[in-house]
Amino acid sequence: MTPPVCPKAAHAFFASMAFMLAAACGGGSDPQPSTGSSTPPPPTGGGSTDPTWTSGVYAPSSQYVNRCETVRTGVDIEGDPFPDMAGSTLYENFFLRSWTHETYLWNDEVADRDPANYNDPVQYFAQLKTTAQTASGKDKDQFHFSQPTEDFLRERNAAPFASYGAVFFAFSVAPPRDVRVSYTEPGTPASEEIMGQPNLQRGSKILEIDGVDVVNTNTQSEIDALNAALFPENAGEMHTFVVEDPGSAGTRTVMLAAADISPSAVNLTDVIDTGTGKVGYAHITTFSPYDSEQQIADAIAALSADGVSDLVLDLRYNGGGLLAIASQLGFMVAGDAQTNGKTFERLQFNDDAGGVNPVTGETDNSTPFYSATVGFSSLAAGTPLTSLDLSRVFILTTENTCSASESVINALRGVDVEVVLIGEGTCGKPFGFYPESNCGQTYFSIQFQGVNDKDFGDYTDGFIAANSSETYGVRVAGCAIADDYDHDLGDPVEAMLAAALQYRDMGSCPSPSVVAGITTSSVKTAEKPAELTPGLNVMRHNRDMRMPE
């Protein structure tokens, strides 16, 4: 299972000498609380006014909000004054406890732990979640994390960060390691061509960086050097990579200089001419940040202008983002006749909420299929969106297809658009949250479950293709196909896209022998690849309910 996605953890690609991936943000094992009569040292700043704990009794979170151990002064990067007041770590913990009780979807499954037993709010927050599991045995809540508010605000505003413009995957994190390039961003150092050869390409295997053996090294100092090179801190950093490209028996040496990069929501579009009409292809990597609204709208409008009669949406690495923009994509696929008056997604909350959104206080918690822009991007709010008016869509997926991306699948099925799923099972996240910032840390705690126009939203073990060998998951028409690292995305012979085209033409999937014949770099193994992205954006892996102010 792909580990939770954490911006800071992404910079710890090789987290230890065993090359294990970073753990969940703010997670880890349950710290042992104090026992007996011993008490932890009192946090500073609160004095005798610090709150006291009574099991099962929760004061409103508003009594504790912004009462901080360390008080920030000035304004944040958006120009808003910091709301901090003098408080303590204990106040911060009590805020998290009450806020969780008020808003967490499974608040009745959270053990009430004494906040005084934890001297770190992030550690305390990690315990404020359910321990229940899904039918398949995975944790019901795999998405509980936090990050520094400064990082959250930078990501929300699409602030550029130092990167080569490449997304890396690790097929094996222990020696002999197998680290490859998943895809590159156009116009970045990774995709720059030298004598017709891009610096990095999909499927390129990273063998060595700055003289350090990626495949076999076992010393902490070399691991640290690899972390620093793969995820540079500053633009202008130069590092030397030795890579082996797919289908090549030799290696290449590439020198890369990091640059400040804002990743694109639309990585690639194309039109594939077939004997039975034009097929549009769009590789959409996220529904976040704000300018993804215009990028996706422009991409679909261009495909419409080209006269496509079918569409392949490549969401295999799309972890989610702004639900309103995911809704816009749903409308652009299906059109007005199929979506008018229908619900893209309706939110359900904890039992104590009584149908009222515990975060916003709203009673109408439905997101429609937005047929026009809503003002996230430079496009004026209310600009009509182009629609393809399709009764069927092909969607390419892996377990990195998550959250708002899964909402697109579920919502279209809810209005009887035929969704043909090609690829691996999705991550299984019908949940979402409203980010909550307090005292310099932003917390993400599941607060709602989304259901479609037919009130269906029970896919905690993901969507899987009809012929999948997986035991758990919601079966959808289509073909189980492993991710193919031997061909470029958008190439009609790439395994997933080829299967979509075959299913379109013949209504059938590639034979098992064909799937099994894919070379070892693309065969689905017991240890599935884990996405590792420089400067990874937390809000890309969520149902982000924000709307323009």
matplotlib code that plots the C-alpha trace (Angstrom):
import matplotlib.pyplot as plt

x = [0.0, 1.3, 2.3, 0.5, 1.7, 3.6, 5.5, 8.3, 8.4, 8.9, 12.3, 13.2, 13.1, 15.6, 14.6, 17.0, 19.7, 17.0, 15.6, 12.2, 9.8, 8.8, 5.9, 2.6, 2.7, 2.5, 2.0, 4.1, 3.4, 1.3, 3.6, 3.4, 1.4, 2.5, 1.3, 0.8, 1.0, 3.7, 2.8, 4.7, 6.4, 3.8, 3.9, 5.1, 2.9, -0.4, 0.2, -2.7, -5.2, -4.4, -7.4, -7.9, -9.2, -12.3, -12.9, -15.9, -16.4, -15.6, -15.6, -16.1, -12.9, -13.4, -12.2, -8.8, -8.2, -5.1, -3.8, -0.3, 2.9, 4.9, 3.2, 3.9, 3.8, 3.3, 1.5, 1.5, 2.4, -1.2, -0.9, -3.2, -2.2, -1.3, -4.2, -2.0, -2.5, -0.4, -1.2, 0.5, 1.1, -1.8, -4.2, -3.1, -3.8, -7.2, -8.1, -7.3, -9.3, -12.5, -12.2, -11.9, -14.9, -16.9, -15.9, -14.2, -16.4, -15.9, -15.7, -17.3, -14.3, -11.6, -10.2, -10.3, -6.7, -5.6, -4.0, -1.6, 0.2, 1.5, 4.1, 3.9, 0.5, 1.5, 2.1, -1.2, -3.1, -1.7, -3.7, -7.0, -8.3, -10.2, -8.3, -11.0, -10.2, -11.9, -13.1, -9.7, -7.9, -6.4, -6.9, -10.2, -8.4, -5.2, -5.4, -4.8, -1.9, -0.6, 2.0, 3.4, 1.0, 3.6, 4.0, 0.3, -0.1, 2.7, 1.1, -2.3, -1.0, 1.0, 4.3, 7.1, 9.5, 12.9, 12.7, 13.9, 10.3, 10.3, 8.1, 9.9, 8.6, 10.4, 9.6, 11.9, 13.1, 15.6, 18.8, 18.8, 16.7, 14.7, 13.9, 12.4, 11.0, 7.2, 6.7, 8.2, 6.7, 6.9, 9.4, 11.4, 15.1, 14.0, 12.2, 14.8, 16.2, 19.9, 20.5, 16.9, 17.2, 15.3, 17.3, 14.9, 12.1, 9.3, 10.8, 14.4, 16.0, 18.2, 21.4, 23.7, 23.6, 26.7, 28.8, 26.5, 25.2, 21.4, 20.8, 23.1, 24.4, 24.1, 25.6, 23.7, 25.9, 25.3, 21.6, 21.6, 23.4, 20.8, 18.0, 19.7, 20.2, 16.7, 14.9, 17.0, 16.3, 17.2, 17.0, 20.3, 21.6, 23.5, 23.5, 24.8, 22.6, 23.5, 20.4, 19.3, 16.5, 13.8, 14.9, 18.5, 21.4, 23.6, 23.6, 23.6, 25.1, 22.8, 23.6, 20.5, 20.1, 17.1, 14.7, 11.7, 8.7, 4.9, 3.6, 0.9, -2.5, -2.7, 0.5, -0.4, -3.3, -3.5, -6.0, -5.7, -7.2, -8.8, -10.9, -14.0, -13.4, -11.1, -10.2, -9.2, -6.5, -5.8, -3.3, -4.6, -2.4, -4.4, -7.4, -5.3, -4.1, -6.4, -5.2, -6.1, -9.6, -8.4, -5.9, -8.5, -11.2, -8.7, -7.7, -11.3, -12.2, -9.3, -10.3, -13.9, -12.7, -10.7, -14.0, -13.2, -16.0, -14.5, -12.3, -9.5, -8.9, -5.5, -6.0, -3.4, -1.4, -4.2, -4.6, -7.4, -7.6, -10.5, -13.8, -15.4, -12.9, -13.4, -17.1, -16.4, -14.5, -17.5, -19.8, -17.3, -17.4, -21.1, -22.8, -25.9, -28.5, -27.1, -26.1, -28.6, -30.2, -28.1, -25.7, -22.0, -21.3, -23.2, -21.4, -22.3, -20.9, -20.7, -23.8, -23.7, -23.9, -27.6, -27.1, -25.5, -21.9, -20.0, -17.3, -19.4, -22.8, -24.4, -27.4, -27.1, -23.9, -24.3, -21.9, -23.6, -22.0, -20.6, -21.3, -19.3, -16.2, -16.4, -13.6, -10.5, -8.4, -8.0, -11.2, -14.1, -16.5, -19.6, -17.7, -19.5, -17.6, -17.3, -18.8, -18.1, -21.6, -20.3, -22.3, -19.1, -15.6, -12.4, -10.5, -6.9, -6.2, -3.7, -3.8, -2.6, -6.0, -7.5, -10.1, -11.5, -10.3, -12.4, -15.3, -15.2, -15.6, -18.4, -20.3, -20.4, -21.6, -24.2, -25.8, -25.4, -22.4, -20.6, -17.2, -14.7, -11.9, -8.5, -5.6, -5.1, -7.5, -8.0, -6.9, -10.4, -10.9, -14.5, -13.6, -12.4, -11.6, -11.4, -7.8, -7.6, -4.7, -3.8, -0.6, 1.5, 0.4, -2.3, -4.3, -6.2, -8.8, -11.5, -14.8, -17.1, -17.9, -19.0, -21.9, -23.1, -26.6, -27.7, -26.4, -23.5, -20.1, -19.0, -15.7, -13.2, -11.3, -11.3, -12.8, -11.4, -11.8, -14.4, -11.7, -9.4, -8.0, -8.4, -10.8, -12.1, -13.2, -16.2, -16.1, -16.5, -16.5, -13.0, -9.6, -7.1, -3.8, -0.5, 1.2, 3.6, 6.9, 8.3, 6.3, 5.5, 2.2, -0.1, 1.6, -1.1, 1.0, 1.4, -0.4, -3.2, -4.0, -3.8, -6.2, -8.6, -8.5, -9.0, -12.0, -13.4, -13.1, -13.8, -15.4, -12.7, -9.5, -6.0, -5.5, -3.8, -0.7, -0.4, -0.7, 1.8, 4.2, 4.7, 8.3, 9.4, 9.4, 5.6, 4.4, 2.3, 4.3, 3.6, 5.6, 3.7, 5.5, 5.3, 5.0, 7.7, 7.4, 9.6, 7.7, 4.5, 1.4, -0.8, -4.0, -3.4, -4.4, -7.7, -11.3, -10.6, -13.9, -12.7, -14.5, -13.2, -13.7]
y = [0.0, 3.4, 5.2, 8.5, 11.4, 14.0, 17.0, 16.9, 13.1, 13.3, 14.7, 11.6, 9.3, 6.9, 7.3, 4.8, 2.4, -0.1, 2.5, 2.3, 5.0, 7.8, 7.0, 8.9, 12.6, 13.2, 9.5, 6.7, 4.4, 5.5, 7.2, 5.7, 8.0, 8.5, 5.9, 5.8, 9.1, 10.6, 13.7, 15.1, 18.5, 21.2, 23.1, 26.6, 29.6, 28.4, 28.5, 27.8, 28.6, 25.5, 23.3, 20.0, 16.7, 14.9, 11.8, 12.1, 15.8, 18.2, 21.9, 23.8, 23.9, 27.6, 27.9, 26.6, 27.7, 29.8, 29.6, 28.8, 27.6, 29.7, 32.9, 34.0, 37.7, 39.5, 38.2, 34.9, 34.6, 35.5, 38.7, 37.7, 38.5, 35.5, 34.9, 33.5, 34.3, 33.3, 29.7, 26.4, 23.0, 21.8, 24.3, 23.2, 19.5, 20.4, 22.2, 19.1, 16.9, 19.0, 19.8, 16.0, 15.3, 17.9, 17.2, 13.7, 11.4, 8.5, 10.5, 7.7, 5.4, 7.7, 6.8, 9.8, 10.3, 12.8, 15.7, 16.3, 13.1, 14.4, 17.2, 17.4, 18.4, 16.6, 13.3, 13.8, 14.4, 11.2, 9.3, 11.0, 8.6, 5.3, 2.0, 0.1, -1.7, -2.2, -5.6, -6.2, -5.5, -2.1, 0.8, 2.6, 5.9, 6.0, 9.7, 11.3, 13.8, 17.3, 19.7, 23.1, 25.8, 27.7, 24.7, 24.3, 28.0, 27.7, 24.7, 26.2, 29.2, 27.0, 28.6, 27.2, 24.8, 23.5, 20.4, 18.8, 18.3, 14.6, 12.2, 9.1, 5.7, 3.0, -0.5, -1.9, 0.0, -2.6, -3.7, -4.3, -1.2, -0.2, 3.5, 4.8, 8.0, 7.9, 11.0, 14.5, 17.9, 19.7, 22.5, 21.5, 20.4, 16.7, 17.0, 19.2, 17.5, 17.3, 16.1, 14.8, 12.9, 14.1, 14.3, 11.9, 9.9, 7.7, 4.4, 5.6, 3.6, 5.7, 3.7, 6.3, 9.9, 12.0, 8.8, 7.1, 3.6, 3.9, 0.2, -1.2, 1.5, 0.7, 3.6, 6.4, 9.1, 8.0, 7.7, 11.3, 12.3, 10.6, 12.3, 15.7, 15.0, 13.6, 16.3, 19.5, 22.4, 25.2, 26.1, 26.0, 22.9, 20.6, 16.8, 14.1, 11.1, 7.8, 6.3, 3.3, 3.9, 1.4, -1.0, 0.1, -2.1, 0.9, 3.8, 7.6, 10.3, 13.3, 16.6, 18.2, 21.7, 22.1, 25.0, 26.6, 24.7, 24.8, 21.4, 21.4, 19.8, 18.7, 16.9, 15.8, 15.8, 14.1, 12.9, 9.4, 8.7, 5.3, 3.8, 4.4, 8.0, 10.2, 9.3, 12.1, 11.4, 13.6, 12.9, 14.9, 14.8, 16.8, 19.0, 21.4, 24.2, 26.9, 27.3, 23.7, 25.0, 26.8, 24.1, 21.3, 23.5, 24.5, 20.8, 19.5, 22.5, 21.7, 18.0, 19.0, 21.3, 18.4, 16.4, 13.5, 10.9, 9.1, 10.1, 8.3, 10.1, 9.2, 9.6, 6.9, 9.4, 11.9, 11.9, 14.5, 18.2, 20.7, 18.9, 21.7, 21.3, 17.5, 18.3, 20.5, 17.7, 15.4, 17.9, 18.4, 14.6, 14.1, 17.4, 19.1, 16.6, 13.9, 16.1, 18.9, 18.9, 15.9, 15.8, 15.3, 14.5, 14.9, 14.9, 12.8, 13.6, 12.0, 10.9, 13.9, 16.4, 15.7, 16.4, 19.8, 20.3, 20.5, 22.7, 25.2, 24.9, 24.5, 22.2, 21.9, 19.8, 18.8, 19.7, 19.9, 19.1, 22.6, 23.7, 26.9, 28.2, 29.2, 31.7, 29.7, 30.7, 33.7, 32.6, 34.8, 33.0, 31.9, 31.2, 28.3, 25.1, 23.0, 19.5, 16.4, 14.9, 11.4, 8.4, 6.5, 7.3, 5.3, 6.0, 4.8, 4.1, 2.8, 2.9, 6.5, 7.4, 8.8, 11.0, 13.7, 11.6, 8.7, 11.1, 11.6, 7.8, 7.6, 10.7, 9.7, 6.2, 8.0, 9.6, 6.4, 7.4, 4.1, 4.2, 1.7, 1.3, 0.3, -0.4, -1.2, -0.7, 2.8, 3.8, 3.7, 7.1, 8.3, 10.7, 14.2, 17.0, 20.7, 21.7, 23.3, 25.5, 26.1, 27.6, 27.1, 23.5, 22.5, 19.4, 17.0, 14.8, 13.0, 14.8, 13.5, 10.8, 11.6, 9.8, 10.2, 11.0, 7.4, 7.8, 5.4, 6.0, 2.7, 2.1, 2.0, -0.8, 1.1, 0.6, -2.4, -3.7, -6.4, -9.0, -8.1, -10.9, -8.7, -10.0, -6.6, -3.5, -2.3, -4.0, -1.7, -2.7, -2.7, -4.5, -5.1, -3.9, -3.2, 0.2, 0.0, 1.8, 0.7, 3.1, 6.8, 8.0, 8.7, 6.2, 4.0, 0.9, 1.8, -1.1, 0.8, 3.0, 0.1, -1.9, 1.0, 1.2, -2.5, -2.5, 0.4, -1.4, -5.0, -4.9, -7.2, -7.1, -8.2, -11.9, -12.9, -14.0, -10.5, -8.9, -11.4, -10.7, -7.1, -6.7, -6.8, -3.0, -2.9, -6.2, -5.7, -7.3, -7.9, -4.7, -2.1, 1.1, 4.0, 7.6, 10.0, 13.5, 16.5, 19.1, 16.9, 18.9, 17.5, 19.1, 17.1, 14.0, 15.1, 16.2, 19.9, 21.6, 25.2, 27.6, 31.0, 33.7]
z = [0.0, -0.9, 2.3, 3.2, 1.3, 3.2, 1.8, 4.3, 4.3, 0.6, 1.3, 3.2, 0.2, 1.9, 5.5, 7.0, 6.1, 5.3, 2.8, 4.2, 3.0, 5.4, 7.7, 7.8, 8.5, 12.2, 12.6, 14.1, 17.0, 20.0, 22.5, 25.9, 28.2, 31.8, 34.3, 38.0, 39.9, 37.7, 35.7, 32.8, 33.2, 32.9, 29.5, 29.8, 29.1, 30.6, 34.4, 36.7, 34.0, 31.9, 31.3, 33.1, 31.6, 32.5, 30.4, 28.1, 28.8, 25.9, 26.1, 22.8, 20.7, 20.5, 24.1, 23.1, 19.5, 18.8, 22.4, 21.5, 23.2, 20.7, 19.6, 16.0, 15.2, 11.9, 8.8, 6.8, 3.1, 2.2, 4.2, 7.0, 10.6, 12.7, 15.2, 17.9, 21.6, 24.6, 25.6, 26.0, 24.5, 26.7, 25.2, 21.7, 22.7, 24.2, 21.0, 19.0, 21.4, 21.3, 17.5, 16.8, 19.0, 17.1, 13.5, 13.1, 11.0, 13.5, 16.7, 18.7, 17.8, 19.2, 22.6, 24.9, 26.0, 28.6, 26.7, 29.6, 28.8, 25.5, 25.2, 21.4, 19.7, 16.5, 18.4, 20.3, 17.1, 15.6, 18.3, 17.6, 15.0, 14.7, 14.8, 12.9, 9.6, 6.3, 5.0, 3.4, 6.7, 5.9, 8.3, 7.8, 8.3, 6.4, 5.8, 9.2, 9.1, 9.6, 8.2, 9.0, 8.1, 6.2, 3.8, 3.5, 2.5, -0.1, -1.7, -1.7, -3.6, -6.0, -4.9, -6.9, -5.2, -6.1, -8.3, -11.5, -12.7, -12.4, -10.4, -9.0, -8.0, -6.0, -7.0, -4.4, -1.4, -0.1, -2.0, -4.8, -5.2, -8.3, -8.5, -11.7, -13.3, -13.5, -15.6, -16.1, -16.3, -19.6, -19.9, -16.9, -16.5, -16.4, -19.8, -21.5, -24.6, -25.4, -29.0, -29.1, -25.9, -22.8, -19.6, -17.9, -19.4, -18.1, -17.0, -16.7, -13.9, -11.5, -10.9, -9.4, -8.1, -7.6, -7.5, -4.9, -5.8, -5.6, -6.1, -3.4, -1.0, 2.7, 4.6, 6.3, 4.9, 1.3, 2.0, 3.2, 0.0, -2.1, -0.3, -0.8, -4.5, -5.3, -3.5, -3.8, -1.3, -3.6, -7.3, -9.0, -7.2, -9.7, -9.4, -11.7, -12.4, -14.1, -15.7, -17.7, -20.1, -21.0, -23.7, -23.4, -22.6, -21.7, -19.4, -19.7, -17.5, -17.0, -15.1, -13.7, -12.2, -10.0, -10.8, -9.1, -10.6, -10.2, -11.4, -14.0, -13.5, -17.2, -18.1, -21.6, -24.1, -27.4, -30.1, -31.4, -34.8, -35.2, -37.9, -35.8, -34.8, -32.8, -29.2, -26.8, -24.2, -21.2, -18.4, -15.5, -12.4, -9.9, -9.3, -7.3, -7.1, -8.2, -11.7, -12.5, -13.2, -16.4, -17.4, -17.3, -19.0, -21.8, -22.3, -22.7, -24.9, -27.2, -27.4, -28.2, -31.0, -32.4, -32.6, -30.3, -29.9, -27.0, -24.1, -22.1, -18.8, -17.4, -13.6, -12.6, -10.5, -9.6, -5.8, -5.8, -5.0, -5.3, -5.4, -7.3, -10.1, -10.1, -10.5, -13.4, -15.1, -14.5, -16.2, -19.1, -19.7, -19.4, -20.4, -19.3, -20.3, -18.0, -15.1, -14.9, -11.4, -10.3, -7.4, -8.1, -4.4, -1.1, 2.2, 5.2, 8.7, 12.1, 13.9, 16.3, 13.5, 12.7, 9.0, 9.7, 8.5, 11.8, 10.2, 8.2, 9.8, 6.4, 6.0, 2.2, 1.7, -1.9, -4.7, -8.1, -11.5, -12.0, -15.7, -15.4, -13.8, -10.1, -10.0, -8.9, -11.9, -14.2, -16.0, -14.8, -12.6, -14.5, -17.8, -19.4, -19.7, -22.9, -22.6, -24.6, -23.8, -23.6, -22.4, -21.7, -20.5, -20.1, -16.9, -16.3, -12.6, -10.0, -6.2, -6.5, -8.0, -4.9, -3.1, -5.5, -8.4, -7.2, -6.8, -10.6, -11.1, -8.5, -9.5, -13.2, -12.3, -10.2, -13.3, -15.4, -17.4, -18.3, -16.6, -18.0, -15.6, -17.0, -14.7, -11.0, -8.1, -6.8, -3.3, -1.6, -0.1, -0.2, 2.6, 2.9, 5.4, 5.8, 6.7, 10.2, 11.2, 14.8, 16.2, 13.1, 12.3, 9.8, 10.7, 8.3, 10.1, 8.1, 8.6, 5.9, 3.5, 0.0, -1.8, -5.4, -6.8, -6.0, -2.4, -3.0, -1.5, 0.1, -1.7, 1.1, -0.7, -3.9, -7.4, -9.3, -12.9, -13.4, -14.2, -11.3, -9.2, -6.1, -3.5, -2.2, -4.0, -6.0, -9.4, -12.5, -16.2, -17.6, -17.5, -14.8, -16.3, -14.6, -15.0, -18.0, -17.4, -20.7, -22.8, -22.6, -21.3, -24.2, -26.4, -27.9, -27.2, -23.5, -21.8, -20.1, -23.0, -25.4, -23.3, -23.3, -27.1, -27.4, -25.1, -27.1, -30.4, -29.3, -25.9, -24.5, -22.4, -23.4, -22.8, -19.6, -21.6, -23.1, -19.7, -18.2, -21.0, -20.1, -19.1, -15.4, -15.0, -15.5, -13.9, -10.8, -7.9, -4.2, -3.4, -5.4, -6.4, -4.1, -5.4, -4.3, -5.6, -4.8, -2.9, -2.9, -2.3, 0.5, -1.0, -4.2, -2.2, -0.7, -1.4, -0.9, -0.2, -0.5, -2.8, -4.0, -1.5]

ax = plt.figure().add_subplot(projection="3d")
ax.plot(x, y, z, "-o")
ax.set_aspect("equal")
plt.show()
